[in-house]
Amino acid sequence: MKPSGKILASIAVIILTAQGCSTQEVKPDVAEPASEDKTALDMSKQEPPMVIRKGDHPLNLVRIMDGAVCKNDQQGAEGEFLLYADPADIDRIKKDKGEKVFSSFEQKIETFSANIFEKVINATTLTEDPFALGDYEANQKLAKQVADNFKTEVADNIEKFQQETTLTIDVVAFPASFTFYHKGCDINKMNMPD
């Protein structure tokens, strides 16, 4: 082969090789997590813990509250919030004030939790994440973000409630229960209990 033929053949091989390589990565639609990392496991398989600790206090799960909010006519979210309370405080308050006081406590907690959830959803960008590997990962990231923001925003309300009532509580968003709406949100059609 002549030297000019070798050069042309080399150039052709280089061009074909360069065309076969792409700088754009194809984004697969990941339905299940590829990692065995425990934090990346399917959130829908999680169950809420029955007992958590807040400082020196063990808090028992006493109620699961549902919440739903539409940010606009296209975007919104629904999910569950876990109410934990100190069983020793519950017994003490029952003896001192009776059981009826707990219905007003529940109303206060539901009200500030719903207001915080609405505030968090309105402040959260609910558009689809272009960097997520699929719907599963996008929903996981969004659920974690909403849960973290809820925890931060609800802290002052919990502190105020505890000072007023002497009942040690915590209200925690349950990320595994979240459903996010990106293409239509109607509060009347959400899966809220009657």
N, C-alpha and C positions, 0 to 999 in steps of 0.2 A: 504494500500500500504506500502511496506517495505521502510525503509529509503533509501536503495540504489536505489530503483525504483523512489522515489521522486527526488533524485539527478539527475538520468538519464533524467527524464522528464524535470527538470529545465534546464539542459544543452541543451537538444533538443530545448526547447523554446528559449533559449538565442541564439543558433546557427541559428535558423530560423529567429529570429528577426534581427540578425546581417547581414544575407544574404539579407534581404529585404531592408536594408539601403545601400545606395551607397554614396561614397564620391565624385563621379563625377557627376556634374550637367549636365543635358541634355540641350543643347543649342537649344532653339526653333528658327525657322526661322520666325522672326517678319516682317510681311509685312507692318503693320501700327504701329504707336507709341502707347504704352499702356498707357502712361502718358497723362494727360490733361494739363501738364505744357506747357505754351505758347512757350517756347524755344524749346520744343520737337515736336511741331506740324509739319506737313508735309511741307517741304520747297517748294515743287512744287506749293503750293497754294499761295505763297507769290507773291506780285507784288512789283516792286521797288518803293521807295518813289519818288514823283515828285519834292520835295524840301527837301534839307538837310541844316544844318547850319554848317558853318566852322568859328569859332570865332564869330564875329559880323555880318558875311555876310550870307545872305540866298543864297543858290546856287540852280539853277534850273537844272533839268535833260535835257540835250541838245542832248545827243546822246547815243545810246547803241552800243557798239563795240563787235564783236565776236572774240574769240581767240581759237586756237587749237594748240596742240603740242604733238608730240610723243617723249617720253623719250627714247624709244627703240622700237623694232618691236613688243613687247608685251604690253607695258604700255604707257599710255598717258592720256590726258584730253582735254576737250573742254568746253567753257562756255562764259558767257557774262560779259562785264565790262561796268560800268555806268560812263559816263562823265558828271560831274556837273560843271556849271560855273555861275559866278555872273552876273545877267542881267544888272546891272548898269555898270559894266566894259565892257560888250559886247556893250552896247549903246555908251559909251564913245569912245571905240576903233573904232567902225563903223564910227563915226563922224570924228575922227582924221585920220584914215588910210584907210577907206573904207572896204567893205565886203570881198574883195579878200584875205586879209591877213589871214582870218580864215581858208582857205584851207591849208595854210602852217602850221598853228597852229594844225589843225587836223592831218596832217601827222606826226608832231613831237610827238604828244600825242600817236597816234597809234603805232609809232615805239618804243617809250620807254615802252609803256604798253605791247607790244608783247614780247620785250626782257625780261622784268621783269617776265612775265608769264612763259616764257621758263625757266628762271633761277629758279623760284620757283618750277616748276614741276620737273626739273632735280634734285633739292635738296630734294624733297619730296619722302618718301618711299610709293610707290603705291601698295605694296603687300597687300593682304587681311588681315584685322585685325582679329586675332584668338579670341580676347576677345569681339568682337561685337556680338550682339544678332541676327544679320542677315545683309543682304545687305543694308537695309534701314539705320540702325544705322551706319554701316561702311561708307557709302557714306556721311551721315551727318557729321560725325567726320572729314572725309577727306576734305569735302568742307569747313568746318570751318577752318581747319588748313591751307588750301591753301589761303583762303580769308585773314586770319590774317597775313600770311607770305607775301602775295602780298601787303597788306597795309603798312607793315614795309619796304619792299624793294622799293616801289614806292615813298615813302615820299621825298627822296632827289631829285628825278627827277621832282616832282611836284614843289618843292621849287625853283629849278633852272629855270624851265619854267616860273613860276610866276615872278621871278626877271627879266627875259629877256623880257617878254611880257606885264607885268602889268595886266594880266588877272588872277583873282582868280579862281582856279579850284580845283576839287578833282576827282580822278579816283578810283572807288570802284569796287572790284570784287563782283559779284552777285551769292552767293553760291547756290541759288535755281536753277540756270541754268546749273550747272556743271554736266558733264557726265564723268565718269572715265572708262578707258579701262584697263583691267587686263589680258586679254587673246587674245591679238592681237590689234595692233594699226596701222592704215593706214591713213595718213593725207589726202589722196585723197578720202577716203570714208566717211570722217566726214561730218556732217550736216552743212557745212559752206555755207552761202549765196554766190551767184555768184557775 
